Amino acid sequence: MRHLITSALPYINGVKHLGNLAGSLLPADVHVRFLRQAGEDAAFICATDEHGTPAELGAAAEGVPVAEYCDRQHGIQRDLYERFDLSFDHFGRTSSATNHRLTQELFLALDAAGFIEEREIDQVWSPADGRFLPDRYVEGTCPHCGGAARGDQCDACSATLDPVDLLEPRSAISGAAGLEVKPSRHLFLRQSILADEISAWLDSRTGWPPQVIGIARGWLAQGLADRCITRDLEWGVRVPKPGYGDKVFYVWFDAPVGYLSATTEWCEATGRDVGEWWSSEADVRHVQFLAKDNVPFHAITFPASLIGSRLPLHTADVVKGVNWLLHDGGKFSTSQRRGVFLDQALAIAGADQWRWWLAANCPETSDADFTFDRFAAGVNADLADKLGNLVSRVLGLVASRFGGVVPDVAIDEEADAELLTALGGILRDIDRAHRSASVRRAADAVRSLWDQSNAYVAAQAPWTLAKTDPARAATVVRTAAGLVRASAVAAHPFIPGSAGKILSLTGGDGPRWTTDPVEALSGVGGQPADRPAPLFAKLDEAWVAEQTARFSGR
């Protein structure tokens, strides 16, 4: 079986924040890295989401053409993701010719199947701007929770909106409040008549987080409304229908097609067959990672488009909706510049420190609160005190007692039976967690492996054994070196840079995964092992105070 792993497509409108990384990009990367090291045929596909009002507003704010703005922002985002060690097989763009073509083909198939309808709707007109205002060009107050909202969605309560729903609406372009409502012709996806098919499709899915099923079922229960899929914008995928040449598709219609188009581009570049990844008959498993506010589009709207098209396309097997990472009691926000952004994060701490803490605190079952105090405490305890101490202690013994070469002796399976039993249980826990895409639970199990390894070294005390039983001391140090290697292999999906350094210190092959405890400890006997410099610098109270003050209220 192949595995296609996708992360929600990050908007093109500026550098993303830690919430974006924690909510989709990082969990997807951790999952696909594990699958690869377990020998699975797995691909990680993503792209920048470049259409819709965020792109137009961002370009307008900088006074440059939208295409130029998107070119530059795509490069900035790609560079940051590389620095965070995100291992995309392909990182595409929804503005690509491939995505335009496939979006139009999907629309034409839906139209031919009878799931597109022309309607006249009331739309917001701004006399001050002399134009209709698409959803995100209208800002105001959410009628459901009273929070600040845009014309398509309220970030505070996740309600899906239309611009005319907003209270006290105003133009996002000029700020003008004197908005009017005028009729305009648009195209709708007839989701309402696909409701039964969507419900049956949901029934056929397994392994979804309860909250994702709850959100999707909630939408169906309240009656699935038809969705307007066209907008009065210049930038986007043109609608291939007579009379609609001046309109483009709604960003949430074309953006999910980016998963298919980016996979297509990757296959074309590598000589793979895209049908092996997207045909409804293919032996492939699709897992989509995204934040909970994007669930309706991935669990209802995009599946409705694929199913209604009657094209033989694979639909998501698992929609892995993740809760929000909070900062200072509120949501991270790109548009409001609230929180810690990825370029800022890399300037104050290492990529692996961020990767570990965000994965170990992944908001899978509830929102998670980020503070610099919690961050420092977590990475100091886990990376410096647990993993770092294990590596330094064991490889220090190899250097000082065994001439820098791991003793080439067999594991004593009888004497260390208790260790092997515990290790096997932990490895199976890690395996189960990863295969169910439970990133936080996998991190918990990896931490248990580090604890078990440190406990073994402390209990066996090879520095003392060396004086009374040199042969047993050699066996213990060889087993401990195997634990160092096993700890690095288990850590590799989370902290690939640091884990790679540890593996290079102990020799042997790459981070190949196994749940067999004896095999996990193999490959180190007779290998030269260098004592490393400290792998993880501790973050002290002064650092915490400085960053807390710097980002307070942001």
BADO-8427 format. One record per residue (C-alpha): residue number from 0; x, y, z; residue in one letter. Coordinates in steps of 0.5 Angstrom, whole numbers, always signed. Example, Ala and Ser with C-alpha at 12.3 -4.5 7.8 and 13.67 -1.06 7.14 Angstrom:
BEGIN
    k     px     py     pz  r
    0    +25     -9    +16  A
    1    +27     -2    +14  S
END
This chain:
BEGIN
    k     px     py     pz  r
    0     +0     +0     +0  M
    1     +2     +7     -2  R
    2     +1    +13     +3  H
    3     +0    +20     +1  L
    4     +0    +25     +7  I
    5     -2    +32     +6  T
    6     -2    +38    +10  S
    7     -7    +44    +10  A
    8     -4    +49     +4  L
    9     -1    +55     +8  P
   10     -4    +61     +5  Y
   11     +1    +66     +1  I
   12     +0    +72     +5  N
   13     +6    +72     +9  G
   14    +10    +68    +14  V
   15     +7    +63    +18  K
   16     +6    +62    +25  H
   17     +8    +57    +30  L
   18     +0    +55    +30  G
   19     +1    +53    +23  N
   20     +7    +49    +24  L
   21     +4    +45    +30  A
   22     -3    +45    +27  G
   23     -2    +41    +20  S
   24     +5    +42    +17  L
   25     +9    +39    +23  L
   26     +5    +33    +25  P
   27     +4    +31    +17  A
   28    +12    +31    +17  D
   29    +13    +27    +23  V
   30     +8    +22    +20  H
   31    +11    +21    +14  V
   32    +18    +21    +16  R
   33    +16    +15    +21  F
   34    +13    +11    +15  L
   35    +19    +12    +11  R
   36    +23     +9    +16  Q
   37    +19     +4    +17  A
   38    +20     +2     +9  G
   39    +13     +4     +7  E
   40    +12     +8     +0  D
   41    +10    +15     +3  A
   42    +10    +22     +0  A
   43     +9    +28     +3  F
   44     +5    +33     -1  I
   45     +4    +41     +0  C
   46     +3    +47     -4  A
   47     +2    +55     -2  T
   48     -5    +57     -3  D
   49     -5    +63     -7  E
   50    -11    +65    -10  H
   51    -17    +69     -6  G
   52    -17    +75     -3  T
   53    -11    +74     +2  P
   54     -6    +74     -4  A
   55    -10    +80     -7  E
   56    -10    +84     -1  L
   57     -3    +82     +1  G
   58     +0    +85     -6  A
   59     -4    +91     -5  A
   60     -1    +93     +1  A
   61     +6    +92     -2  E
   62     +4    +96     -8  G
   63     +6    +90    -13  V
   64     +3    +85    -18  P
   65     -1    +79    -15  V
   66     +4    +74    -19  A
   67    +10    +78    -16  E
   68     +8    +78     -9  Y
   69     +6    +70    -10  C
   70    +13    +69    -13  D
   71    +16    +72     -7  R
   72    +12    +69     -1  Q
   73    +13    +62     -4  H
   74    +20    +63     -4  G
   75    +20    +65     +3  I
   76    +16    +60     +6  Q
   77    +19    +54     +2  R
   78    +26    +57     +5  D
   79    +23    +57    +12  L
   80    +20    +50    +11  Y
   81    +27    +47     +9  E
   82    +30    +50    +15  R
   83    +25    +47    +20  F
   84    +27    +40    +16  D
   85    +20    +39    +13  L
   86    +21    +33     +8  S
   87    +16    +35     +3  F
   88    +17    +31     -4  D
   89    +14    +36     -7  H
   90    +12    +43     -5  F
   91     +8    +46    -11  G
   92     +3    +52    -12  R
   93     -4    +53    -13  T
   94     -3    +58    -18  S
   95     +1    +53    -23  S
   96     -2    +51    -30  A
   97     -3    +44    -27  T
   98     -8    +47    -22  N
   99    -12    +51    -26  H
  100    -13    +46    -31  R
  101    -15    +40    -26  L
  102    -19    +45    -23  T
  103    -23    +47    -29  Q
  104    -24    +40    -31  E
  105    -27    +38    -24  L
  106    -32    +44    -25  F
  107    -34    +41    -32  L
  108    -35    +34    -29  A
  109    -39    +37    -24  L
  110    -43    +41    -29  D
  111    -44    +35    -34  A
  112    -46    +31    -28  A
  113    -52    +36    -26  G
  114    -49    +39    -19  F
  115    -47    +46    -22  I
  116    -53    +51    -21  E
  117    -53    +58    -24  E
  118    -57    +63    -19  R
  119    -58    +70    -17  E
  120    -55    +72    -11  I
  121    -55    +79     -6  D
  122    -47    +81     -6  Q
  123    -44    +86     -2  V
  124    -42    +93     -7  W
  125    -38    +98     -4  S
  126    -39   +105     -7  P
  127    -33   +107     -4  A
  128    -29   +102     -8  D
  129    -33   +102    -14  G
  130    -34    +94    -14  R
  131    -37    +88    -11  F
  132    -33    +85     -5  L
  133    -32    +78     -5  P
  134    -32    +75     +2  D
  135    -26    +76     +5  R
  136    -26    +83     +3  Y
  137    -32    +84     +8  V
  138    -30    +85    +15  E
  139    -35    +86    +21  G
  140    -38    +82    +27  T
  141    -40    +75    +27  C
  142    -47    +74    +28  P
  143    -46    +68    +32  H
  144    -41    +70    +37  C
  145    -40    +77    +37  G
  146    -32    +76    +35  G
  147    -29    +80    +29  A
  148    -30    +76    +23  A
  149    -29    +76    +15  R
  150    -34    +75    +10  G
  151    -33    +67     +9  D
  152    -31    +65    +16  Q
  153    -31    +67    +24  C
  154    -24    +65    +27  D
  155    -26    +65    +34  A
  156    -32    +60    +33  C
  157    -31    +57    +26  S
  158    -38    +59    +24  A
  159    -38    +59    +16  T
  160    -41    +66    +14  L
  161    -43    +70     +8  D
  162    -41    +77     +7  P
  163    -48    +79     +8  V
  164    -49    +75    +15  D
  165    -44    +80    +18  L
  166    -46    +85    +23  L
  167    -43    +92    +22  E
  168    -40    +90    +15  P
  169    -34    +95    +12  R
  170    -29    +94     +6  S
  171    -23    +91     +8  A
  172    -20    +95     +2  I
  173    -22   +102     +4  S
  174    -25   +101    +11  G
  175    -31   +104     +8  A
  176    -38   +102    +12  A
  177    -43   +105     +7  G
  178    -44    +98     +4  L
  179    -50    +96     -1  E
  180    -53    +89     -3  V
  181    -54    +88    -10  K
  182    -56    +82    -14  P
  183    -50    +78    -18  S
  184    -50    +72    -22  R
  185    -46    +66    -19  H
  186    -45    +59    -19  L
  187    -47    +54    -14  F
  188    -44    +47    -12  L
  189    -51    +43    -10  R
  190    -48    +40     -4  Q
  191    -55    +39     -2  S
  192    -57    +34     -7  I
  193    -50    +30     -5  L
  194    -52    +30     +3  A
  195    -54    +22     +3  D
  196    -48    +20     -1  E
  197    -43    +25     +3  I
  198    -46    +21     +9  S
  199    -45    +14     +7  A
  200    -38    +16     +5  W
  201    -37    +19    +12  L
  202    -40    +12    +15  D
  203    -35     +8    +11  S
  204    -29    +12    +14  R
  205    -25     +9    +20  T
  206    -19    +12    +24  G
  207    -22    +19    +24  W
  208    -21    +24    +31  P
  209    -28    +24    +34  P
  210    -28    +32    +34  Q
  211    -27    +31    +26  V
  212    -33    +26    +25  I
  213    -37    +31    +30  G
  214    -36    +37    +26  I
  215    -38    +34    +19  A
  216    -44    +30    +22  R
  217    -46    +37    +25  G
  218    -46    +40    +18  W
  219    -50    +34    +15  L
  220    -55    +35    +21  A
  221    -57    +42    +20  Q
  222    -58    +41    +13  G
  223    -52    +41     +8  L
  224    -53    +48     +4  A
  225    -51    +49     -3  D
  226    -44    +53     -4  R
  227    -43    +59     -8  C
  228    -36    +57    -12  I
  229    -35    +63    -16  T
  230    -32    +70    -14  R
  231    -31    +77    -17  D
  232    -24    +77    -17  L
  233    -18    +78    -22  E
  234    -13    +73    -19  W
  235    -15    +66    -19  G
  236    -17    +60    -23  V
  237    -22    +63    -29  R
  238    -29    +60    -29  V
  239    -29    +56    -36  P
  240    -37    +57    -37  K
  241    -40    +62    -42  P
  242    -42    +69    -39  G
  243    -37    +68    -33  Y
  244    -31    +70    -36  G
  245    -30    +75    -31  D
  246    -30    +71    -25  K
  247    -26    +66    -22  V
  248    -27    +60    -17  F
  249    -28    +61    -10  Y
  250    -21    +59     -6  V
  251    -24    +53     -3  W
  252    -26    +50     -9  F
  253    -19    +51    -12  D
  254    -15    +50     -6  A
  255    -16    +43     -5  P
  256    -15    +41    -12  V
  257     -8    +43    -10  G
  258     -7    +36     -7  Y
  259     -8    +33    -14  L
  260     -4    +38    -18  S
  261     +2    +38    -13  A
  262     +2    +30    -13  T
  263     +1    +30    -21  T
  264     +7    +35    -22  E
  265    +11    +31    -17  W
  266    +10    +25    -21  C
  267    +11    +28    -28  E
  268    +18    +30    -25  A
  269    +20    +23    -22  T
  270    +17    +19    -27  G
  271    +11    +16    -22  R
  272     +4    +14    -25  D
  273     -1    +19    -21  V
  274     -6    +14    -22  G
  275     -2    +10    -17  E
  276     -4    +16    -12  W
  277    -10    +18    -14  W
  278    -14    +13    -18  S
  279    -20    +10    -14  S
  280    -18     +4    -15  E
  281    -11     +5    -13  A
  282     -8     +1     -7  D
  283     -7     +8     -3  V
  284     -8    +11     +4  R
  285    -10    +19     +4  H
  286     -8    +22    +11  V
  287    -10    +30    +11  Q
  288     -7    +34    +17  F
  289    -11    +40    +18  L
  290    -13    +45    +23  A
  291    -20    +44    +26  K
  292    -23    +50    +23  D
  293    -21    +47    +16  N
  294    -25    +41    +17  V
  295    -32    +43    +14  P
  296    -28    +44     +7  F
  297    -24    +37     +8  H
  298    -29    +33    +11  A
  299    -35    +36     +7  I
  300    -34    +41     +1  T
  301    -28    +37     -2  F
  302    -31    +30     -2  P
  303    -37    +33     -5  A
  304    -33    +36    -11  S
  305    -30    +29    -12  L
  306    -36    +25    -11  I
  307    -40    +29    -15  G
  308    -35    +30    -21  S
  309    -36    +22    -22  R
  310    -29    +22    -24  L
  311    -25    +16    -21  P
  312    -21    +20    -16  L
  313    -19    +17     -9  H
  314    -22    +21     -3  T
  315    -19    +22     +4  A
  316    -18    +16     +8  D
  317    -17    +20    +14  V
  318    -18    +27    +16  V
  319    -14    +29    +22  K
  320    -16    +35    +25  G
  321    -12    +38    +30  V
  322    -14    +43    +35  N
  323    -11    +50    +36  W
  324     -4    +52    +39  L
  325     -6    +58    +43  L
  326     -1    +64    +45  H
  327     -2    +69    +51  D
  328     -9    +66    +52  G
  329    -11    +67    +44  G
  330    -11    +64    +37  K
  331     -4    +65    +33  F
  332     -6    +70    +27  S
  333     -3    +71    +21  T
  334     -7    +77    +19  S
  335     -7    +80    +25  Q
  336     +1    +79    +26  R
  337     -1    +75    +33  R
  338     +4    +70    +36  G
  339    +11    +68    +34  V
  340    +12    +67    +27  F
  341    +17    +62    +24  L
  342    +23    +66    +22  D
  343    +22    +69    +29  Q
  344    +22    +62    +32  A
  345    +29    +60    +28  L
  346    +32    +66    +31  A
  347    +31    +65    +38  I
  348    +32    +57    +38  A
  349    +34    +51    +34  G
  350    +29    +48    +29  A
  351    +29    +41    +33  D
  352    +27    +45    +40  Q
  353    +21    +47    +36  W
  354    +20    +41    +33  R
  355    +20    +37    +39  W
  356    +16    +41    +44  W
  357    +10    +43    +39  L
  358    +10    +35    +37  A
  359    +10    +33    +44  A
  360     +5    +38    +46  N
  361     +1    +37    +39  C
  362     -6    +40    +40  P
  363    -10    +33    +38  E
  364    -15    +32    +43  T
  365    -16    +40    +46  S
  366    -13    +46    +45  D
  367     -6    +47    +47  A
  368     -3    +53    +51  D
  369     +4    +56    +49  F
  370     +8    +60    +53  T
  371    +16    +61    +53  F
  372    +16    +58    +60  D
  373    +13    +51    +58  R
  374    +17    +51    +52  F
  375    +24    +52    +56  A
  376    +22    +47    +61  A
  377    +20    +42    +56  G
  378    +26    +42    +52  V
  379    +31    +43    +57  N
  380    +27    +37    +61  A
  381    +27    +32    +55  D
  382    +32    +34    +50  L
  383    +38    +36    +55  A
  384    +36    +32    +61  D
  385    +34    +26    +58  K
  386    +36    +25    +51  L
  387    +42    +29    +51  G
  388    +45    +26    +58  N
  389    +44    +19    +55  L
  390    +48    +21    +49  V
  391    +54    +24    +53  S
  392    +54    +19    +59  R
  393    +54    +13    +54  V
  394    +59    +15    +49  L
  395    +63    +19    +54  G
  396    +64    +12    +57  L
  397    +66     +9    +51  V
  398    +71    +14    +50  A
  399    +74    +14    +57  S
  400    +74     +6    +58  R
  401    +74     +3    +51  F
  402    +78     +7    +47  G
  403    +73    +10    +43  G
  404    +70     +4    +40  V
  405    +64     +0    +42  V
  406    +65     -6    +45  P
  407    +64    -12    +40  D
  408    +60    -17    +44  V
  409    +53    -20    +44  A
  410    +47    -17    +48  I
  411    +46    -22    +54  D
  412    +39    -23    +53  E
  413    +38    -27    +59  E
  414    +41    -22    +64  A
  415    +38    -16    +60  D
  416    +31    -20    +59  A
  417    +27    -15    +63  E
  418    +30     -9    +59  L
  419    +29    -13    +53  L
  420    +21    -14    +55  T
  421    +20     -7    +57  A
  422    +24     -4    +50  L
  423    +20     -9    +46  G
  424    +13     -6    +49  G
  425    +15     +1    +48  I
  426    +17     +0    +41  L
  427    +11     -3    +40  R
  428     +7     +3    +43  D
  429    +11     +8    +39  I
  430     +9     +4    +32  D
  431     +2     +4    +34  R
  432     +2    +11    +36  A
  433     +5    +13    +29  H
  434     +1     +8    +25  R
  435     -5    +11    +28  S
  436     -3    +18    +26  A
  437     -3    +20    +34  S
  438     +3    +25    +34  V
  439     +3    +27    +41  R
  440     +2    +20    +44  R
  441     +8    +17    +39  A
  442    +12    +23    +43  A
  443    +10    +21    +50  D
  444    +13    +14    +48  A
  445    +19    +16    +45  V
  446    +20    +20    +52  R
  447    +19    +13    +55  S
  448    +24    +10    +51  L
  449    +29    +15    +53  W
  450    +27    +15    +61  D
  451    +28     +7    +60  Q
  452    +35     +8    +57  S
  453    +37    +13    +63  N
  454    +34     +8    +68  A
  455    +38     +2    +65  Y
  456    +45     +6    +65  V
  457    +44     +8    +72  A
  458    +42     +2    +75  A
  459    +47     -2    +72  Q
  460    +53     +3    +73  A
  461    +58     +0    +68  P
  462    +63     +5    +71  W
  463    +63     +1    +78  T
  464    +62     -6    +74  L
  465    +69     -4    +70  A
  466    +72     -5    +77  K
  467    +69    -11    +79  T
  468    +67    -15    +73  D
  469    +70    -12    +66  P
  470    +66    -17    +62  A
  471    +59    -15    +64  R
  472    +61     -8    +64  A
  473    +63     -8    +57  A
  474    +56    -12    +55  T
  475    +53     -6    +59  V
  476    +56     -1    +55  V
  477    +55     -4    +49  R
  478    +48     -5    +50  T
  479    +47     +2    +53  A
  480    +50     +4    +46  A
  481    +45     +0    +43  G
  482    +40     +4    +47  L
  483    +43    +11    +45  V
  484    +42     +9    +37  R
  485    +35     +6    +39  A
  486    +33    +13    +42  S
  487    +36    +17    +36  A
  488    +32    +12    +31  V
  489    +25    +13    +35  A
  490    +27    +21    +35  A
  491    +28    +22    +28  H
  492    +21    +23    +26  P
  493    +21    +29    +31  F
  494    +28    +32    +31  I
  495    +31    +29    +25  P
  496    +37    +34    +25  G
  497    +39    +32    +32  S
  498    +38    +25    +31  A
  499    +42    +24    +25  G
  500    +48    +27    +29  K
  501    +47    +22    +34  I
  502    +47    +16    +29  L
  503    +53    +19    +26  S
  504    +56    +18    +32  L
  505    +55    +11    +33  T
  506    +56     +9    +26  G
  507    +51     +3    +23  G
  508    +46     +5    +18  D
  509    +41    +10    +17  G
  510    +34    +11    +22  P
  511    +31     +4    +20  R
  512    +25     +2    +24  W
  513    +24     -4    +28  T
  514    +20     -6    +34  T
  515    +24    -12    +35  D
  516    +28    -10    +41  P
  517    +34    -14    +40  V
  518    +35    -12    +33  E
  519    +33     -5    +35  A
  520    +40     -5    +39  L
  521    +44     -8    +34  S
  522    +49     -5    +29  G
  523    +53     -1    +34  V
  524    +58     -7    +37  G
  525    +65     -5    +34  G
  526    +63     +2    +32  Q
  527    +68     +8    +33  P
  528    +63    +12    +37  A
  529    +65    +20    +39  D
  530    +64    +23    +45  R
  531    +60    +29    +43  P
  532    +59    +36    +45  A
  533    +53    +38    +48  P
  534    +47    +37    +43  L
  535    +42    +41    +46  F
  536    +44    +48    +50  A
  537    +39    +49    +56  K
  538    +34    +55    +55  L
  539    +35    +59    +62  D
  540    +31    +64    +66  E
  541    +34    +70    +63  A
  542    +32    +67    +56  W
  543    +25    +66    +58  V
  544    +24    +73    +61  A
  545    +27    +76    +55  E
  546    +22    +72    +50  Q
  547    +16    +73    +54  T
  548    +17    +81    +55  A
  549    +18    +81    +47  R
  550    +12    +77    +45  F
  551     +8    +79    +51  S
  552     +1    +81    +48  G
  553     +3    +79    +41  R
END
